[in-house]
Amino acid sequence: MKFKIITVIILLILLVVFALQNADIVHIKLWFWSVQIPGVLLILVSVSAGIIIGMISLSIGSKKSGRAPEPEPEKSDKKDSSVNNFFE
């Protein structure tokens, strides 16, 4: 579990650094619609939309299969070196 939290924190830091370094105004055109917004805003809105869409699709997928998400297994004091426990 600590590995997941550390990975998420590192990815969020990289996202913020990337967004802040691309703060220039971006011109967006879509058919007859045109807008100019800061690149930071575009990056953060795009990532947020992707996360929301991913969460919704996972939610719909678990409902269609008719099963609830699996609960996390209880941890034991034993150290297991299997690949399955690498990401916990």
Backbone torsions as a table, in degrees:
resi	resn	phi	psi	omega
1	MET	NA	-37.0	179.8
2	LYS	-64.1	-35.8	179.2
3	PHE	-61.7	-41.2	179.6
4	LYS	-64.5	-44.1	-178.7
5	ILE	-65.0	-44.6	179.0
6	ILE	-62.7	-41.7	178.6
7	THR	-62.2	-44.3	179.4
8	VAL	-63.8	-42.6	179.4
9	ILE	-62.8	-43.8	179.2
10	ILE	-63.0	-43.5	179.5
11	LEU	-65.0	-38.0	177.4
12	LEU	-66.2	-39.5	177.1
13	ILE	-63.0	-44.7	178.2
14	LEU	-62.2	-39.6	178.3
15	LEU	-62.4	-45.6	-179.3
16	VAL	-64.4	-43.7	178.9
17	VAL	-62.1	-45.4	179.3
18	PHE	-61.1	-43.8	-178.7
19	ALA	-65.7	-43.4	-178.6
20	LEU	-67.6	-28.6	178.3
21	GLN	-78.4	-12.0	178.6
22	ASN	-115.4	55.6	-175.2
23	ALA	-88.3	0.5	-179.2
24	ASP	-65.2	158.0	177.5
25	ILE	-71.2	134.3	-179.3
26	VAL	-115.1	133.8	178.6
27	HIS	-98.4	120.7	-177.6
28	ILE	-114.3	129.6	176.5
29	LYS	-121.6	134.7	174.4
30	LEU	-143.3	107.7	-174.3
31	TRP	50.9	-106.3	-177.7
32	PHE	-100.8	6.4	-175.3
33	TRP	-106.9	136.5	-179.2
34	SER	-142.8	137.9	-178.8
35	VAL	-150.0	151.3	175.1
36	GLN	-119.1	122.1	179.9
37	ILE	-137.0	159.9	175.7
38	PRO	-65.7	144.2	179.9
39	GLY	-60.4	-33.6	178.4
40	VAL	-57.4	-47.4	-179.2
41	LEU	-63.1	-43.0	179.1
42	LEU	-60.9	-44.8	-179.2
43	ILE	-64.8	-48.4	-177.5
44	LEU	-66.3	-39.3	177.7
45	VAL	-66.8	-40.5	179.6
46	SER	-64.4	-44.3	179.1
47	VAL	-65.9	-42.9	179.2
48	SER	-61.6	-43.7	178.8
49	ALA	-62.9	-40.2	178.5
50	GLY	-63.7	-41.0	178.5
51	ILE	-65.2	-44.0	-179.8
52	ILE	-63.8	-45.0	179.3
53	ILE	-63.1	-40.7	177.7
54	GLY	-63.2	-42.3	179.3
55	MET	-65.8	-39.6	178.4
56	ILE	-65.6	-42.9	-179.2
57	SER	-66.6	-36.8	175.6
58	LEU	-65.8	-39.0	179.0
59	SER	-64.1	-45.5	179.5
60	ILE	-65.5	-40.6	179.7
61	GLY	-63.0	-39.5	179.7
62	SER	-72.4	-30.6	177.6
63	LYS	-72.0	-38.0	-179.6
64	LYS	-67.5	-34.4	-178.5
65	SER	-77.1	-10.6	175.9
66	GLY	77.6	18.3	179.5
67	ARG	-130.2	150.4	178.3
68	ALA	-81.7	155.6	175.5
69	PRO	-58.4	142.1	-178.1
70	GLU	-71.3	135.7	176.7
71	PRO	-72.7	156.2	179.4
72	GLU	-71.8	138.7	-180.0
73	PRO	-69.2	152.6	177.5
74	GLU	-71.4	144.3	-178.4
75	LYS	-88.5	142.1	175.4
76	SER	-106.8	167.7	-179.5
77	ASP	-76.7	-14.8	-178.1
78	LYS	-73.1	144.8	175.1
79	LYS	-90.7	123.7	178.9
80	ASP	-114.3	129.3	-176.5
81	SER	-98.5	18.6	-178.7
82	SER	-74.5	160.7	-178.8
83	VAL	-66.3	-31.2	-178.1
84	ASN	-62.2	-31.0	-178.2
85	ASN	-93.3	6.0	-177.7
86	PHE	-62.6	-38.6	-174.5
87	PHE	-92.3	3.1	-179.6
88	GLU	-86.8	NA	NA
